[in-house]
């Protein structure tokens, strides 16, 4: 890995030694950490090429070393802006006047462009390359794409970051731009950084299927998430269960020491196999009572029992096999304790979380794509509406771009209530995808990726 000193580790791991014919890895550049100074001092081209070589060693697709716009709020971008202006001679003020966006944003834009250009020149051709798209608003996202479009032409794909990786609206706007300038028909890969929710899996699956059907049959969309690792290592939590129905989509992590069980069951549950413990947590949620002015009622009233988090190691290991019980020294009550992984077992807790999350994502997306209408539409209505919007925007007979006539479009057939279903405005001709996205802004912003 890249180390804080800025040097590269030479350790051989299951990633470096993997069979590339049977596995696939998208590498991350570490751009945010480099921007923040946590991966060694900034050393211009040396740092950029160091990131490139590390990614090429580990990944099948490598990513541009971006300076994300999120670094502006942390204050760490200020030193880089000073360097760009006063040392490197970049006229960020002129860029700001020309595009109407902040000097700080243009600093991120310019440094990322320089890094990306350098990496494209020196990259190994057998690795795919992804140009990173940033931006916290439509003007920023549009400008970032405009500037980087020539570099995308020399790459194999893109990666959505900034706000574009959580906003359906910004992502769809850029995808429409890429459709209409021909980029979407050519690239091979789109990666979405830091999005691993059940809803994002459904939406990105729909986008991929629509693009494959009408524009690019070879396009692959992937996404990543650090949540299973963070929940294990930072919050000592196991993926206990997930909920997927027409009310909500959510993955729930529980700390074993926080389980609301009786005095006698509390300790005995630590001896359960992890999968059995997860079943117990799902059942506990199904019977959890909510009390209000009207009385008490089950939290999952009228809904199916949540789905337990299941993993391979969860079949064989108990909760107390992967964690250590530590009593609270400040509390004399022996029933008060915490359950934490130790240095030898934290990876096992991570392994359960990753496996259980992957299984949950696979099951939910299988339901999302089911041939059975009742199963396919047993999702929150906001998500169903977004699915329909995507299908309208990327309908096969709109592949030529923005000039399709609405009166030539066949009626969209759906098998669920359409009371809230949006449609293009019939009087608007020719059809304009950006206008349609804006007309449905509230619906697209109802959920985040």
C-alpha positions in Angstrom: 0.0 0.0 0.0 1.0 3.6 -0.2 2.3 4.7 3.3 2.1 7.9 5.2 5.8 8.6 4.4 4.8 8.6 0.7 6.7 5.4 0.0 5.3 2.2 -1.5 5.0 -1.0 0.4 6.6 -4.0 -1.3 4.5 -6.6 0.6 2.9 -9.3 -1.4 -0.8 -9.8 -0.6 -3.8 -11.8 -1.9 -4.5 -8.7 -4.1 -1.0 -8.5 -5.7 -0.9 -12.3 -6.1 -4.5 -12.8 -7.4 -5.4 -14.3 -10.7 -6.4 -11.4 -12.9 -8.3 -13.7 -15.2 -10.8 -14.6 -12.5 -10.9 -11.4 -10.5 -11.4 -7.7 -11.0 -10.2 -4.8 -9.0 -10.8 -1.0 -9.4 -8.0 0.9 -7.6 -8.4 4.2 -5.8 -5.8 6.9 -6.2 -5.7 8.1 -2.6 -6.3 11.6 -3.9 -8.2 12.8 -0.8 -5.5 11.6 1.5 -2.7 13.1 -0.7 -4.6 16.4 -0.8 -4.9 16.3 3.0 -1.2 15.5 3.4 -1.8 12.1 5.2 0.1 10.2 2.5 3.3 12.0 2.6 4.3 15.5 1.3 3.2 16.7 -2.1 6.1 16.1 -4.6 4.4 17.0 -7.9 5.0 14.4 -10.6 6.7 12.0 -8.3 3.6 11.7 -6.1 1.3 11.4 -9.1 3.4 8.6 -10.7 3.7 6.9 -7.4 0.0 6.7 -7.1 -0.2 5.5 -10.7 2.3 2.7 -10.3 0.7 1.5 -7.0 -2.7 1.3 -8.7 -1.4 -0.5 -11.7 0.3 -3.1 -9.4 -3.0 -3.8 -7.7 -5.9 -2.9 -10.0 -7.3 -3.7 -13.4 -8.7 -0.2 -13.7 -6.8 2.8 -12.2 -8.2 6.1 -11.3 -7.0 9.7 -11.8 -5.4 11.3 -8.7 -8.1 13.9 -8.1 -8.0 16.8 -5.7 -11.6 16.5 -4.5 -13.8 19.6 -3.8 -14.5 18.1 -0.4 -11.0 19.3 0.6 -12.1 22.9 0.4 -14.2 22.6 3.5 -11.4 21.0 5.5 -9.1 23.9 4.8 -6.4 21.6 3.5 -6.8 22.9 -0.1 -5.7 26.4 0.9 -2.0 25.5 0.9 -2.4 23.9 -2.5 -4.2 27.0 -3.9 -1.3 29.2 -2.6 1.2 26.9 -4.3 -0.7 26.7 -7.6 -0.8 30.5 -7.8 2.5 31.7 -6.3 4.8 28.8 -7.0 3.4 27.1 -10.1 2.1 30.2 -11.8 -1.4 29.0 -12.4 -3.9 31.9 -13.0 -6.8 30.6 -10.9 -8.3 34.0 -10.6 -8.6 34.2 -14.4 -10.2 30.8 -14.5 -12.6 31.9 -11.8 -13.6 35.0 -13.7 -14.1 33.0 -16.9 -16.4 30.3 -15.5 -17.9 32.2 -12.5 -16.9 29.6 -10.0 -14.7 30.0 -6.9 -10.9 30.1 -6.9 -10.9 27.1 -4.6 -13.0 25.0 -6.9 -10.7 26.0 -9.9 -7.7 25.0 -7.8 -9.2 21.5 -7.4 -10.1 21.4 -11.1 -6.7 22.6 -12.3 -4.6 20.3 -10.1 -6.8 17.3 -11.0 -6.5 18.1 -14.7 -2.6 18.3 -14.4 -2.5 15.0 -12.5 -4.9 13.2 -14.9 -2.9 14.4 -18.0 0.3 13.2 -16.4 -1.1 9.8 -15.6 -2.5 9.3 -19.1 0.9 10.0 -20.6 2.8 7.5 -18.4 0.2 4.8 -17.8 0.5 1.2 -18.8 -1.8 0.5 -21.7 -2.9 -2.9 -20.3 -4.8 -1.2 -17.5 -8.0 0.7 -17.9 -8.1 4.3 -16.8 -10.9 6.3 -15.2 -11.1 10.1 -15.3 -12.7 11.4 -12.0 -15.6 13.8 -12.2 -16.2 16.1 -9.3 -18.5 19.0 -8.5 -20.9 20.0 -5.7 -23.5 21.7 -7.9 -24.7 21.6 -11.5 -22.5 24.5 -12.7 -19.4 22.9 -11.0 -20.2 19.4 -12.3 -20.8 20.7 -15.9 -17.6 22.7 -15.9 -15.5 19.9 -14.6 -16.9 17.6 -17.3 -16.3 20.2 -20.0 -12.7 20.7 -19.0 -11.9 17.0 -18.7 -13.8 15.8 -21.8 -10.6 15.7 -24.0 -8.9 13.5 -21.3 -12.0 11.2 -21.1 -11.5 10.7 -24.9 -8.1 9.1 -24.1 -9.4 7.0 -21.2 -11.6 3.9 -20.8 -14.1 5.3 -18.4 -15.0 7.7 -15.6 -15.5 7.7 -11.9 -18.2 9.8 -10.2 -17.2 11.6 -7.0 -17.9 14.9 -5.2 -21.7 15.4 -5.1 -22.1 13.6 -8.4 -21.8 10.3 -6.6 -24.7 10.9 -4.3 -27.1 13.0 -6.5 -29.1 11.1 -9.1 -29.9 14.5 -10.8 -26.2 15.5 -11.3 -25.2 12.0 -12.4 -28.1 11.8 -15.0 -27.2 15.2 -16.4 -23.6 14.1 -17.0 -24.7 10.8 -18.5 -27.0 12.6 -20.9 -24.1 14.9 -21.9 -22.0 11.8 -22.4 -24.7 10.2 -24.4 -25.1 13.2 -26.7 -21.4 13.8 -27.4 -20.8 10.1 -28.1 -18.7 9.4 -25.0 -21.2 7.0 -23.4 -21.2 4.7 -26.5 -17.4 4.3 -26.3 -16.3 4.0 -22.7 -16.1 0.6 -21.0 -16.5 1.4 -17.3 -18.2 3.8 -14.8 -17.3 3.6 -11.1 -19.3 5.4 -8.4 -17.1 6.2 -5.4 -18.3 5.5 -1.9 -21.9 4.4 -2.6 -23.0 1.0 -1.3 -26.6 1.4 -0.2 -29.4 -0.9 -1.3 -31.1 1.9 -3.1 -27.9 2.9 -5.0 -27.5 -0.7 -6.1 -31.0 -0.7 -7.6 -30.6 2.7 -9.3 -27.2 2.0 -10.8 -28.4 -1.4 -12.0 -31.2 0.3 -13.8 -28.9 2.9 -15.4 -26.5 0.1 -16.5 -29.3 -2.0 -18.0 -30.8 1.0 -19.9 -27.5 2.1 -21.3 -26.6 -1.4 -22.3 -30.0 -1.8 -24.1 -29.9 1.4 -26.0 -26.3 2.8 -26.2 -23.4 0.6 -25.1 -23.9 -3.2 -24.5 -20.4 -3.5 -23.0 -20.6 -0.9 -20.3 -19.9 -2.0 -16.7 -20.9 0.1 -13.7 -19.4 -0.6 -10.3 -19.5 1.0 -6.9 -17.7 0.7 -3.6 -18.3 1.3 0.1 -16.2 1.3 3.3 -19.2 1.0 5.6 -18.8 -2.8 6.4 -15.2 -2.1 7.5 -16.0 1.1 9.4 -18.9 -0.6 11.3 -16.5 -3.4 12.4 -13.4 -1.5 13.2 -14.8 1.8 14.4 -18.2 0.9 15.9 -17.6 -2.8 16.7 -20.8 -3.7 14.9 -22.0 -6.7 12.9 -24.4 -6.5 10.0 -27.4 -7.9 11.8 -30.2 -7.6 9.3 -31.6 -5.7 6.4 -35.1 -4.4 5.5 -36.3 -4.4 1.9 -40.0 -3.7 1.2 -42.3 -1.0 -0.1 -41.6 1.1 3.0 -37.9 1.3 3.2 -34.5 -0.1 2.2 -31.9 -0.2 4.9 -29.0 -2.3 6.3 -28.8 -2.4 10.0 -25.6 -3.0 12.1 -25.8 -3.9 15.8 -23.2 -3.9 18.5 -23.5 -7.2 20.4 -23.1 -5.4 23.7 -26.0 -3.0 22.8 -28.6 -5.7 22.1 -31.8 -5.0 24.0 -32.2 -8.4 25.6 -32.9 -9.7 29.1 -30.3 -10.1 31.7 -30.0 -13.9 31.2 -30.2 -13.9 27.4 -27.7 -11.1 27.0 -24.6 -13.2 27.8 -25.9 -16.4 26.3 -26.4 -14.8 22.9 -22.7 -14.2 22.6 -22.3 -18.0 22.3 -24.7 -18.1 19.3 -23.3 -18.7 15.8 -23.1 -15.3 14.2 -25.8 -16.2 11.7 -28.1 -17.3 14.5 -27.4 -14.1 16.4 -28.4 -12.1 13.3 -31.6 -14.1 13.0 -32.3 -13.3 16.7 -31.7 -9.6 16.0 -34.0 -9.7 13.0 -36.7 -11.3 15.1 -36.2 -8.8 17.9 -36.7 -5.9 15.4 -39.9 -7.6 14.1 -41.3 -7.6 17.6 -39.9 -4.3 18.8 -42.7 -2.1 20.2 -43.2 1.6 19.6 -45.1 3.5 22.2 -46.9 6.8 21.5 -50.0 8.6 22.5 -52.2 6.0 20.7 -50.6 3.1 22.6 -48.1 0.4 21.6 -47.6 -1.3 18.3 -44.9 -3.4 16.6 -42.3 -1.4 14.7 -42.7 -3.7 11.7 -46.5 -3.8 11.9 -47.9 -5.4 8.7 -44.5 -6.0 7.3 -42.3 -9.0 6.8 -39.6 -9.9 9.3 -36.3 -8.3 8.4 -33.8 -10.4 6.6 -30.9 -11.7 8.8 -27.4 -10.9 7.8 -25.8 -14.2 6.6 -22.2 -15.0 5.9 -19.9 -18.0 5.4 -18.0 -17.5 8.6 -21.3 -16.8 10.4 -22.2 -20.4 10.0 -19.2 -21.6 12.0 -18.1 -18.8 14.4 -19.9 -17.5 17.4 -20.0 -13.8 18.4 -17.5 -14.4 21.2 -15.1 -16.1 18.7 -14.6 -12.8 16.9 -14.8 -10.3 19.8 -13.7 -9.8 23.3 -16.0 -9.0 26.2 -14.7 -6.1 28.2 -16.5 -5.0 31.3 -16.9 -1.2 31.8 -14.5 -0.3 34.6 -16.6 2.8 35.5 -19.7 0.8 36.1 -19.9 -1.9 38.9 -22.9 -3.6 37.3 -21.4 -6.7 35.7 -24.1 -6.7 33.0 -22.7 -3.6 31.5 -19.9 -4.4 29.0 -18.7 -3.8 25.5 -17.9 -6.3 22.8 -14.9 -5.3 20.7 -12.8 -7.2 18.1 -9.1 -7.5 19.1 -6.1 -7.3 16.7 -6.5 -10.9 15.7 -10.2 -11.0 15.1 -11.2 -7.6 13.6 -10.7 -9.0 10.1 -13.2 -11.8 10.9 -15.8 -9.2 11.9 -15.1 -7.3 8.6 -15.4 -10.6 6.7 -18.9 -11.2 8.0 -20.0 -7.7 7.3 -18.6 -7.7 3.7 -20.1 -11.1 2.9 -23.5 -10.3 4.5 -23.6 -6.9 2.7 -22.8 -8.5 -0.6 -25.5 -11.1 -0.2 -28.0 -8.4 0.8 -27.2 -6.4 -2.3 -27.4 -9.4 -4.6 -30.8 -10.4 -3.2 -32.3 -6.9 -3.4 -31.1 -6.4 -6.9 -32.5 -9.8 -7.9 -35.9 -8.7 -6.6 -35.5 -5.4 -8.3 -35.1 -7.2 -11.6 -37.6 -10.0 -11.0 -40.0 -11.1 -13.7 -42.7 -11.2 -11.1 -44.4 -7.8 -11.0 -45.3 -8.0 -7.3 -41.7 -8.8 -6.3 -40.2 -6.2 -8.7 -42.4 -3.4 -7.4 -42.2 -4.2 -3.7 -40.0 -1.1 -3.2 -40.5 2.4 -1.9 -42.5 4.5 -4.4 -39.8 7.2 -4.6 -37.4 4.5 -5.9 -39.9 3.2 -8.4 -40.5 6.7 -9.8 -36.7 7.2 -10.2 -36.5 3.9 -12.0 -39.2 5.1 -14.4 -37.5 8.4 -15.0 -34.2 6.6 -15.9 -36.1 4.4 -18.3 -37.7 7.4 -20.0 -34.4 9.3 -20.3 -32.5 6.3 -21.8 -35.3 4.7 -23.8 -33.8 2.9 -26.9 -35.5 5.2 -29.4 -33.9 8.2 -27.8 -30.4 7.0 -28.5 -29.9 9.7 -31.1 -30.0 12.5 -28.5 -32.1 15.5 -27.6 -34.1 15.9 -30.9 -36.5 13.0 -30.5 -40.2 14.0 -30.9 -42.4 13.1 -28.0 -45.3 12.2 -30.2 -43.2 9.3 -31.6 -42.7 7.7 -28.2 -44.8 4.7 -27.4 -46.7 4.8 -24.2 -44.7 3.5 -21.2 -46.3 0.4 -19.8 -46.1 -0.1 -16.1 -47.6 -2.6 -13.7 -48.0 -0.5 -10.6 -50.2 2.5 -9.7 -49.2 5.6 -11.7 -50.9 8.3 -9.7 -47.5 9.9 -8.9 -45.8 8.7 -12.0 -44.1 11.6 -13.9 -44.3 12.0 -17.7 -42.6 14.3 -20.2 -44.6 17.4 -20.9 -46.4 16.6 -24.2 -46.2 20.1 -25.5 -42.4 20.2 -25.3 -41.0 19.3 -28.6 -38.3 18.5 -29.4 -37.7 16.4 -26.3 -34.9 17.9 -24.1 -33.5 15.5 -21.5 -32.0 18.2 -19.3 -35.3 20.0 -19.1 -37.0 16.7 -18.2 -34.5 16.1 -15.5 -35.1 19.6 -14.1 -38.9 19.2 -14.3 -38.5 16.2 -12.1 -35.9 17.6 -9.8 -37.9 17.1 -6.6 -38.5 13.5 -7.4 -34.8 12.8 -8.2 -33.7 14.6 -5.1 -36.1 12.6 -2.9 -33.5 10.0 -2.4 -29.7 10.1 -2.5 -27.5 7.3 -3.9 
